[in-house]
Amino acid sequence: MAIEKRWEDGEEIFTPVCDTCGDALEDEWDFDDAVAAKKAAGWRSRKIDGEWIDICPYCQEKEKHEQAMNDFAGLKGRF
């Protein structure tokens, strides 16, 4: 789950958590504030197999790098 919800002292707290590495942003008292916080921090949301996942900027860069390496490996021997 991309935004974790828990109860503390009778109040709902929402915490954006990266679904790839588990890094978390600050707690928010409102779901919409948690969504705004992750967008402001450069996180991206993606729907995979019907579920929303959130990815922090570090993991986004890591994915790009891994994809580039895979693309390059696929070109090996073509030239």
DSSP file (Angstrom, degrees, kcal/mol; ACC not computed):
  #  RESIDUE AA STRUCTURE BP1 BP2  ACC     N-H-->O    O-->H-N    N-H-->O    O-->H-N    TCO  KAPPA ALPHA  PHI   PSI    X-CA   Y-CA   Z-CA
    1    1 A M              0   0    0      0, 0.0     3,-0.1     0, 0.0    52,-0.1   0.000 360.0 360.0 360.0 129.8    0.0    0.0    0.0
    2    2 A A        +     0   0    0     50,-0.5    15,-3.2     1,-0.2     2,-0.6   0.871 360.0  35.5 -72.0 -40.9    1.4    3.3   -1.1
    3    3 A I  E    S-A   16   0A   0     13,-0.2     2,-0.3    11,-0.0    -1,-0.2  -0.955  82.9-149.0-117.2 113.5    0.0    5.4    1.7
    4    4 A E  E     -A   15   0A   0     11,-2.7    11,-2.7    -2,-0.6     2,-0.4  -0.602   8.1-155.9 -83.3 139.4   -0.2    3.6    5.0
    5    5 A K  E     +A   14   0A   0     -2,-0.3     2,-0.3     9,-0.2     9,-0.2  -0.948  20.8 159.5-116.5 135.1   -3.0    4.5    7.4
    6    6 A R  E     -A   13   0A   0      7,-2.2     7,-3.0    -2,-0.4     2,-0.4  -0.951  35.1-115.4-145.6 166.9   -2.8    4.0   11.1
    7    7 A W  E     +A   12   0A   0     -2,-0.3     2,-0.4     5,-0.2     5,-0.2  -0.882  27.8 175.8-107.9 136.3   -4.5    5.3   14.2
    8    8 A E  E >  S-A   11   0A   0      3,-2.7     3,-1.8    -2,-0.4    -2,-0.0  -0.957  74.1 -16.2-140.9 121.0   -2.7    7.3   16.9
    9    9 A D  T 3  S-     0   0    0     -2,-0.4     3,-0.1     1,-0.3    -1,-0.0   0.866 128.6 -53.4  52.6  40.0   -4.5    8.7   19.9
   10   10 A G  T 3  S+     0   0    0      1,-0.2     2,-0.4     0, 0.0    -1,-0.3   0.511 117.5 111.0  78.5   4.2   -7.8    8.3   18.1
   11   11 A E  E <   -A    8   0A   0     -3,-1.8    -3,-2.7     2,-0.0     2,-0.3  -0.879  69.4-119.5-113.5 143.7   -6.7   10.2   15.0
   12   12 A E  E     -A    7   0A   0     -2,-0.4     2,-0.4    -5,-0.2    -5,-0.2  -0.622  28.5-166.8 -77.1 137.6   -6.0    8.8   11.5
   13   13 A I  E     -A    6   0A   0     -7,-3.0    -7,-2.2    -2,-0.3     2,-0.5  -0.991   4.5-157.2-126.7 136.8   -2.4    9.3   10.3
   14   14 A F  E     -AB   5  28A   0     14,-3.3    14,-2.5    -2,-0.4    -9,-0.2  -0.956   8.3-173.7-118.1 128.4   -1.3    8.8    6.7
   15   15 A T  E     -A    4   0A   0    -11,-2.7   -11,-2.7    -2,-0.5     2,-0.3  -0.963  20.5-136.8-126.2 115.0    2.3    8.1    5.8
   16   16 A P  E     -A    3   0A   0      0, 0.0     9,-2.3     0, 0.0     2,-0.4  -0.552  28.0-173.9 -67.8 129.7    3.5    7.9    2.2
   17   17 A V  B     -C   24   0B   0    -15,-3.2    37,-0.3    -2,-0.3     2,-0.3  -0.994  27.5-118.7-130.1 131.2    5.8    4.9    1.8
   18   18 A C     >  -     0   0    0      5,-3.3     4,-1.5    -2,-0.4    37,-0.2  -0.522  17.0-149.3 -67.3 126.5    7.8    3.9   -1.3
   19   19 A D  T  4 S+     0   0    0     35,-2.8    -1,-0.2    -2,-0.3    36,-0.1   0.574  92.5  48.2 -75.7  -8.2    6.6    0.5   -2.5
   20   20 A T  T  4 S+     0   0    0     34,-0.4    -1,-0.2     3,-0.1    35,-0.1   0.889 130.5   8.8 -94.9 -53.0   10.1   -0.3   -3.8
   21   21 A C  T  4 S-     0   0    0      2,-0.1    -2,-0.1     0, 0.0    34,-0.1   0.595  91.9-120.2-108.7 -13.5   12.5    0.6   -1.0
   22   22 A G     <  +     0   0    0     -4,-1.5    -3,-0.1     1,-0.3     2,-0.0   0.481  55.6 154.2  87.5   1.4   10.2    1.3    1.9
   23   23 A D        -     0   0    0     -6,-0.1    -5,-3.3     1,-0.0     2,-0.3  -0.353  28.3-153.4 -62.1 145.7   11.4    4.9    2.4
   24   24 A A  B     -C   17   0B   0     -7,-0.2    -7,-0.2    32,-0.0     2,-0.1  -0.917  10.2-142.1-127.1 149.8    8.7    7.1    4.1
   25   25 A L        -     0   0    0     -9,-2.3     3,-0.1    -2,-0.3    13,-0.0  -0.403  49.7 -65.0 -93.1 178.9    7.8   10.7    4.1
   26   26 A E        -     0   0    0     -2,-0.1    -1,-0.2     1,-0.1    11,-0.1  -0.261  61.4 -95.5 -63.2 151.4    6.5   12.6    7.2
   27   27 A D        -     0   0    0    -12,-0.1     2,-0.3    -3,-0.1   -12,-0.2  -0.363  39.5-158.7 -64.7 147.6    3.2   11.6    8.7
   28   28 A E  B     -B   14   0A   0    -14,-2.5   -14,-3.3    -3,-0.1     6,-0.0  -0.942  19.5-143.0-127.6 152.1    0.2   13.6    7.5
   29   29 A W  S    S+     0   0    0     -2,-0.3     2,-0.4   -16,-0.2   -17,-0.2   0.490  87.5  49.2 -91.4  -4.8   -3.2   14.0    9.3
   30   30 A D  S  > S-     0   0    0    -16,-0.2     4,-1.9     1,-0.1     3,-0.2  -0.998  75.1-135.1-138.7 138.2   -5.2   14.0    6.0
   31   31 A F  H  > S+     0   0    0     -2,-0.4     4,-2.2     1,-0.2     5,-0.2   0.910 108.5  52.1 -58.2 -44.6   -5.1   11.6    3.1
   32   32 A D  H  > S+     0   0    0      1,-0.2     4,-2.3     2,-0.2    -1,-0.2   0.853 107.6  52.5 -62.8 -34.4   -5.1   14.5    0.6
   33   33 A D  H  > S+     0   0    0      2,-0.2     4,-2.4     1,-0.2    -1,-0.2   0.872 107.6  51.9 -67.4 -36.2   -2.2   16.1    2.4
   34   34 A A  H  X S+     0   0    0     -4,-1.9     4,-2.1     2,-0.2    -2,-0.2   0.902 110.3  48.3 -65.6 -40.7   -0.2   12.8    2.1
   35   35 A V  H  X S+     0   0    0     -4,-2.2     4,-2.0     1,-0.2    -2,-0.2   0.923 112.5  48.5 -63.9 -44.6   -0.9   12.7   -1.6
   36   36 A A  H  X S+     0   0    0     -4,-2.3     4,-2.5     1,-0.2    -2,-0.2   0.887 109.9  53.1 -63.0 -39.1    0.2   16.3   -2.0
   37   37 A A  H  X S+     0   0    0     -4,-2.4     4,-1.6     2,-0.2    -1,-0.2   0.912 109.2  47.2 -64.4 -43.5    3.4   15.6    0.0
   38   38 A K  H  <>S+     0   0    0     -4,-2.1     5,-2.7     2,-0.2    -1,-0.2   0.891 113.3  48.7 -68.6 -36.8    4.4   12.7   -2.1
   39   39 A K  H ><5S+     0   0    0     -4,-2.0     3,-1.5     1,-0.2    -2,-0.2   0.920 110.8  50.7 -65.7 -42.5    3.8   14.7   -5.3
   40   40 A A  H 3<5S+     0   0    0     -4,-2.5    -1,-0.2     1,-0.3    -2,-0.2   0.806 107.5  54.5 -64.2 -28.9    5.8   17.7   -3.9
   41   41 A A  T 3<5S-     0   0    0     -4,-1.6    -1,-0.3    -5,-0.2    -2,-0.2   0.433 122.3-106.4 -85.7   0.6    8.7   15.3   -3.1
   42   42 A G  T < 5 +     0   0    0     -3,-1.5    -3,-0.2     1,-0.2    -2,-0.1   0.625  66.3 152.8  87.5  13.5    8.8   14.0   -6.7
   43   43 A W      < -     0   0    0     -5,-2.7     2,-0.4    -6,-0.2    -1,-0.2  -0.428  32.0-145.2 -73.9 153.6    7.2   10.6   -6.1
   44   44 A R  E     -D   55   0C   0     11,-2.2    11,-2.6    -2,-0.1     2,-0.4  -0.939   2.2-145.8-120.7 143.4    5.4    9.0   -9.0
   45   45 A S  E     +D   54   0C   0     -2,-0.4     2,-0.3     9,-0.2     9,-0.2  -0.850  18.7 178.3-107.3 145.9    2.3    6.8   -8.8
   46   46 A R  E     -D   53   0C   0      7,-2.4     7,-2.9    -2,-0.4     2,-0.6  -0.997  25.2-132.5-146.9 141.2    1.7    3.9  -11.1
   47   47 A K  E     +D   52   0C   0     -2,-0.3     2,-0.4     5,-0.2     5,-0.2  -0.872  28.1 176.2 -99.3 121.2   -1.1    1.3  -11.3
   48   48 A I  E >   -D   51   0C   0      3,-3.0     3,-2.0    -2,-0.6    -2,-0.1  -0.990  69.7 -15.2-128.0 123.9    0.2   -2.3  -11.7
   49   49 A D  T 3  S-     0   0    0     -2,-0.4    -1,-0.1     1,-0.3     3,-0.1   0.867 130.0 -51.6  51.2  41.1   -2.2   -5.2  -11.8
   50   50 A G  T 3  S+     0   0    0      1,-0.2     2,-0.4    -3,-0.0    -1,-0.3   0.452 118.7 105.9  81.2   0.3   -5.0   -3.1  -10.4
   51   51 A E  E <   -D   48   0C   0     -3,-2.0    -3,-3.0   -50,-0.0     2,-0.4  -0.932  66.9-128.4-117.5 138.0   -3.0   -1.7   -7.5
   52   52 A W  E     -D   47   0C   0     -2,-0.4   -50,-0.5    -5,-0.2     2,-0.3  -0.653  27.6-174.5 -79.9 134.6   -1.5    1.7   -7.1
   53   53 A I  E     -D   46   0C   0     -7,-2.9    -7,-2.4    -2,-0.4     2,-0.4  -0.945  13.5-144.4-125.1 152.3    2.1    1.8   -6.1
   54   54 A D  E     -D   45   0C   0     -2,-0.3   -35,-2.8   -37,-0.3     2,-0.4  -0.940  10.3-163.6-117.5 139.3    4.3    4.9   -5.2
   55   55 A I  E     -D   44   0C   0    -11,-2.6   -11,-2.2    -2,-0.4   -37,-0.1  -0.985  13.9-135.6-128.4 125.6    7.9    5.2   -6.2
   56   56 A C     >  -     0   0    0     -2,-0.4     4,-2.0   -13,-0.2     5,-0.2  -0.253  32.6-103.1 -71.8 163.7   10.3    7.7   -4.6
   57   57 A P  H  > S+     0   0    0      0, 0.0     4,-2.3     0, 0.0     5,-0.2   0.862 120.1  55.9 -58.0 -37.8   12.8    9.7   -6.8
   58   58 A Y  H  > S+     0   0    0      1,-0.2     4,-2.2     2,-0.2     5,-0.1   0.943 110.6  43.7 -60.4 -47.7   15.7    7.5   -5.8
   59   59 A C  H  > S+     0   0    0      1,-0.2     4,-2.5     2,-0.2    -1,-0.2   0.822 109.6  57.7 -69.2 -30.4   13.9    4.3   -7.0
   60   60 A Q  H  X S+     0   0    0     -4,-2.0     4,-2.2     2,-0.2    -1,-0.2   0.932 109.4  44.6 -62.6 -45.1   12.7    6.1  -10.1
   61   61 A E  H  X S+     0   0    0     -4,-2.3     4,-2.6     2,-0.2    -2,-0.2   0.898 111.9  52.7 -65.3 -40.5   16.4    6.9  -11.1
   62   62 A K  H  X S+     0   0    0     -4,-2.2     4,-2.6     1,-0.2    -2,-0.2   0.911 109.3  49.5 -61.8 -42.5   17.4    3.3  -10.2
   63   63 A E  H  X S+     0   0    0     -4,-2.5     4,-2.7     2,-0.2    -2,-0.2   0.917 110.5  50.4 -61.1 -44.3   14.6    1.9  -12.5
   64   64 A K  H  X S+     0   0    0     -4,-2.2     4,-2.5     2,-0.2    -2,-0.2   0.925 112.0  47.6 -59.9 -44.8   15.8    4.2  -15.3
   65   65 A H  H  X S+     0   0    0     -4,-2.6     4,-2.4     2,-0.2    -2,-0.2   0.926 112.8  47.8 -62.8 -46.2   19.4    3.1  -14.9
   66   66 A E  H  X S+     0   0    0     -4,-2.6     4,-2.3     1,-0.2    -1,-0.2   0.893 112.2  49.9 -63.6 -39.5   18.4   -0.6  -14.8
   67   67 A Q  H  X S+     0   0    0     -4,-2.7     4,-2.7     2,-0.2    -1,-0.2   0.907 110.3  50.2 -65.6 -41.3   16.2   -0.2  -17.9
   68   68 A A  H  X S+     0   0    0     -4,-2.5     4,-2.6     2,-0.2    -2,-0.2   0.905 110.7  49.6 -62.7 -41.4   19.0    1.6  -19.8
   69   69 A M  H  X S+     0   0    0     -4,-2.4     4,-2.5     2,-0.2    -2,-0.2   0.902 111.9  48.2 -64.6 -40.4   21.4   -1.3  -18.8
   70   70 A N  H  X S+     0   0    0     -4,-2.3     4,-1.8     2,-0.2    -2,-0.2   0.904 111.9  49.6 -65.7 -41.0   18.8   -3.9  -20.0
   71   71 A D  H  X S+     0   0    0     -4,-2.7     4,-0.8     2,-0.2    -2,-0.2   0.922 112.6  47.3 -62.6 -43.8   18.3   -1.9  -23.3
   72   72 A F  H >X S+     0   0    0     -4,-2.6     3,-0.9     1,-0.2     4,-0.7   0.901 109.7  52.8 -64.8 -41.6   22.1   -1.7  -23.8
   73   73 A A  H >< S+     0   0    0     -4,-2.5     3,-0.6     1,-0.3    -1,-0.2   0.847 104.8  56.8 -62.9 -33.4   22.5   -5.4  -23.1
   74   74 A G  H 3< S+     0   0    0     -4,-1.8    -1,-0.3     1,-0.2    -2,-0.2   0.718 104.4  52.7 -69.9 -20.7   19.8   -6.2  -25.7
   75   75 A L  H X< S+     0   0    0     -3,-0.9     3,-2.3    -4,-0.8     4,-0.3   0.615  80.3 121.5 -87.9 -14.2   21.9   -4.4  -28.3
   76   76 A K  T << S+     0   0    0     -4,-0.7    -3,-0.0    -3,-0.6    -4,-0.0  -0.216  79.9  14.2 -52.8 133.0   25.0   -6.4  -27.6
   77   77 A G  T 3  S+     0   0    0      1,-0.1    -1,-0.3     0, 0.0    -2,-0.1   0.402  98.1 102.3  83.4  -2.7   26.3   -8.2  -30.7
   78   78 A R    <         0   0    0     -3,-2.3    -2,-0.1     1,-0.2    -1,-0.1   0.633 360.0 360.0 -85.8 -14.2   24.0   -6.2  -33.1
   79   79 A F              0   0    0     -4,-0.3    -1,-0.2     0, 0.0    -3,-0.1   0.403 360.0 360.0-116.7 360.0   26.9   -4.0  -34.3
